[in-house]
């Protein structure tokens, strides 16, 4: 699988002025991160894509556990993928695990 590299939702351009390309594991992690950050229902071609994290109350007593549940629901379409919430703040710090590989990223509340 090959994809254009995104940063903050925008295509990354390399030093030659072309779009930067990613493949394999990096592309799979990017797909998961898109699902975590997109508001469910906002993508016209797939209304089920995305998460409902923006609907959650940041001050909820059990926000970390509830956020983890909502984020994992968003990535249920991906095989052997799990999201762990590491920290809650203005952004949500998560660990995305796909098989035996993992990476830490941030998810926006919107």
The 8 nearest C-alpha neighbors of each residue, nearest first, counted from 0:
[[1, 23, 22, 2, 26, 27, 21, 24],
 [0, 2, 22, 21, 26, 23, 20, 3],
 [3, 1, 21, 20, 26, 22, 4, 0],
 [2, 4, 20, 19, 21, 18, 5, 10],
 [5, 3, 20, 19, 11, 21, 10, 2],
 [6, 4, 10, 9, 8, 11, 3, 7],
 [5, 7, 8, 9, 11, 10, 4, 29],
 [6, 8, 9, 5, 10, 11, 36, 33],
 [9, 7, 6, 5, 10, 33, 4, 36],
 [8, 10, 5, 6, 7, 11, 4, 12],
 [11, 9, 5, 4, 6, 12, 3, 18],
 [10, 12, 19, 5, 4, 18, 6, 9],
 [13, 11, 18, 19, 17, 16, 10, 14],
 [12, 14, 19, 16, 15, 17, 18, 11],
 [13, 15, 16, 12, 17, 19, 18, 11],
 [16, 14, 13, 17, 12, 18, 19, 11],
 [15, 17, 13, 14, 12, 18, 19, 11],
 [18, 16, 12, 15, 13, 19, 14, 11],
 [17, 19, 12, 11, 13, 20, 3, 10],
 [20, 18, 13, 12, 4, 11, 3, 17],
 [19, 21, 3, 4, 2, 18, 1, 22],
 [22, 20, 2, 4, 26, 1, 3, 25],
 [21, 23, 1, 26, 0, 25, 2, 24],
 [22, 24, 26, 0, 25, 27, 1, 21],
 [25, 23, 27, 26, 28, 22, 100, 21],
 [24, 26, 28, 27, 23, 22, 21, 29],
 [25, 27, 22, 29, 23, 24, 28, 21],
 [26, 28, 24, 30, 29, 25, 23, 31],
 [29, 27, 31, 25, 30, 26, 32, 24],
 [28, 30, 26, 32, 27, 31, 33, 25],
 [31, 29, 27, 33, 28, 32, 26, 34],
 [32, 30, 34, 28, 33, 29, 74, 35],
 [33, 31, 29, 35, 34, 30, 28, 36],
 [32, 34, 30, 36, 35, 31, 37, 29],
 [35, 33, 49, 31, 32, 37, 36, 48],
 [34, 36, 32, 33, 50, 49, 37, 70],
 [37, 35, 33, 34, 106, 107, 32, 38],
 [36, 38, 49, 34, 35, 33, 39, 50],
 [39, 37, 49, 50, 41, 51, 40, 36],
 [40, 38, 49, 50, 48, 41, 51, 47],
 [39, 41, 46, 42, 47, 38, 48, 49],
 [40, 42, 38, 39, 43, 46, 37, 49],
 [43, 41, 46, 45, 44, 40, 48, 39],
 [42, 44, 45, 46, 41, 40, 48, 47],
 [43, 45, 42, 46, 48, 41, 47, 40],
 [46, 44, 47, 48, 42, 43, 40, 41],
 [45, 47, 40, 48, 42, 43, 41, 44],
 [46, 48, 45, 40, 39, 49, 42, 50],
 [49, 47, 39, 46, 45, 34, 40, 42],
 [50, 48, 39, 34, 37, 38, 73, 35],
 [49, 51, 39, 73, 38, 52, 35, 70],
 [50, 52, 53, 54, 39, 38, 69, 49],
 [53, 51, 54, 55, 50, 108, 69, 66],
 [52, 54, 108, 51, 55, 109, 38, 50],
 [55, 53, 52, 51, 56, 108, 50, 109],
 [56, 54, 52, 53, 57, 51, 66, 62],
 [55, 57, 58, 59, 54, 62, 53, 52],
 [58, 56, 59, 55, 62, 88, 87, 108],
 [59, 57, 56, 60, 62, 61, 55, 63],
 [58, 60, 62, 56, 61, 57, 55, 63],
 [59, 61, 62, 58, 63, 57, 56, 64],
 [62, 60, 59, 63, 64, 65, 58, 66],
 [61, 63, 59, 65, 64, 66, 60, 57],
 [62, 64, 66, 65, 61, 67, 84, 87],
 [65, 63, 67, 66, 62, 61, 68, 84],
 [64, 66, 62, 68, 67, 63, 61, 69],
 [67, 65, 69, 63, 68, 64, 62, 70],
 [66, 68, 70, 64, 65, 69, 84, 83],
 [67, 69, 65, 71, 66, 70, 72, 64],
 [70, 68, 72, 66, 71, 67, 65, 52],
 [71, 69, 73, 67, 72, 68, 66, 35],
 [72, 70, 74, 68, 73, 69, 82, 75],
 [71, 73, 69, 75, 70, 74, 68, 50],
 [72, 74, 50, 70, 71, 49, 75, 34],
 [73, 75, 71, 76, 72, 77, 31, 34],
 [74, 76, 72, 77, 73, 71, 78, 80],
 [75, 77, 74, 78, 73, 72, 80, 48],
 [78, 76, 75, 74, 80, 79, 31, 97],
 [77, 79, 80, 76, 75, 97, 98, 74],
 [80, 78, 98, 97, 77, 81, 96, 75],
 [81, 79, 97, 78, 96, 77, 98, 74],
 [82, 80, 96, 95, 71, 97, 83, 79],
 [81, 83, 95, 94, 71, 96, 93, 84],
 [84, 82, 94, 93, 67, 85, 95, 81],
 [83, 85, 93, 67, 86, 92, 63, 94],
 [86, 84, 93, 92, 83, 94, 87, 91],
 [85, 87, 92, 91, 84, 88, 93, 63],
 [86, 88, 91, 90, 92, 63, 89, 85],
 [87, 89, 90, 91, 86, 92, 57, 108],
 [90, 88, 91, 87, 108, 107, 57, 106],
 [91, 89, 88, 107, 106, 105, 108, 92],
 [90, 92, 87, 106, 105, 86, 88, 93],
 [91, 93, 105, 86, 85, 104, 84, 90],
 [94, 92, 84, 85, 104, 83, 103, 105],
 [93, 95, 103, 83, 102, 82, 96, 104],
 [94, 96, 82, 101, 102, 81, 103, 93],
 [97, 95, 101, 81, 80, 100, 98, 82],
 [98, 96, 80, 100, 79, 99, 101, 81],
 [97, 99, 79, 100, 96, 80, 101, 78],
 [98, 100, 97, 101, 96, 79, 80, 95],
 [101, 99, 97, 98, 96, 102, 95, 24],
 [102, 100, 96, 95, 97, 94, 99, 103],
 [101, 103, 95, 94, 104, 96, 100, 28],
 [102, 104, 94, 93, 95, 101, 92, 105],
 [105, 103, 93, 92, 94, 102, 106, 95],
 [104, 106, 92, 91, 93, 90, 107, 103],
 [105, 107, 91, 36, 90, 92, 35, 108],
 [108, 106, 90, 109, 36, 91, 105, 89],
 [107, 109, 53, 90, 52, 106, 89, 91],
 [108, 107, 53, 36, 38, 52, 37, 106]]
